[in-house]
């Protein structure tokens, strides 16, 4: 990536780019480095400060890992997103461990945590952006926690989908999200979001015309254990 | 609470109080109201914006509630703390629901969410404080999630008992199994059975009159490794 491309990415990612002075911009350009992550690479394991990661192409997956090796996907990041939980020196109040993997071949730019932290001490907009990013991830994470770990909604939806395809003898469920929600006694929004989560995990595809198609029955069954 | 006491509480809570101008301070004083919450009152149920709650005395408990009525305590707030998750209009990116109860008789001051939000648009320090508070709760919550939903129960109970005796400075926990179960987000039967197991192992004794007495702190701690 040359300086022009790097500047483009920074502009796209940071709403405060225009408020940075030329020195600070040069520091960002100088201290950042371009990294190519092969699909499936572990990028961050919760220990040290990996830095602020900007995604230029590909996607990253953030997840928790239990003691017995069970993974729970918290959220995914796509081009234009910034991964801030990997930069523990920017957000010192973040004290928990998450894991970050590249889910596809991904082109990323990593800015040293210190450079960002130093800027955010002088430019409130930079600090606010980092914090707001973290708080909005907080909401994503709470949703996953509530539906998956607390309400077992992933299990309940898996049971429902498996029942349906076993009844109709195909691998497709032709019901609206609204209908599924009604059968499950929950809200349409919750069903839609969980189906999107399943789709992200490669378990199903969902489209208005084709309905919900189960791609990986094995993983759907695995959710029940 | 008179104006002087209110000012004292604001000073204690807000690190940016000195940076507020006189008009803004007067707005805070005028729009805030003092509320006494009886022990056990539900203060916030996740629906509307209850406002920013400052705790002057007593304590508040924040928790998630599952569809079947199971509670998981996320964290507690004490005098000098600010409850920000109840002010959804301040942090618009917070989109999940938490419940807030007063755990003791509590004296609180509630500032209208709009007044805080309006200030934080002009004073970056106010915005940063709200966001940093939320992010640090994010860490608390993640810790709980990991303890409760990811860790095995013997460890969880051990941590709970050790925390309690370290807080009260004795070797006895005077809570019912029902209370412990509620705090841990599990069923009374599960707690009773695990306590019986601990008693069988000579780690504790449990009786209705004497409470739970820890006999072997070393072995309780060993469970954590």
Interface residues (C-beta under 8 A of the other chain):
Chain A: X64 X66 X67 X70 X91 X93 X94 X95 X96 X124 X125 X127 X128 X131 X132 X134 X135 X136 X138 X139 X141 X142 X143 X145 X146 X149 X150 X151
Chain B: X64 X66 X67 X70 X72 X91 X93 X94 X95 X96 X124 X125 X127 X128 X131 X132 X134 X135 X136 X138 X139 X141 X142 X143 X145 X146 X149 X150 X151 X152
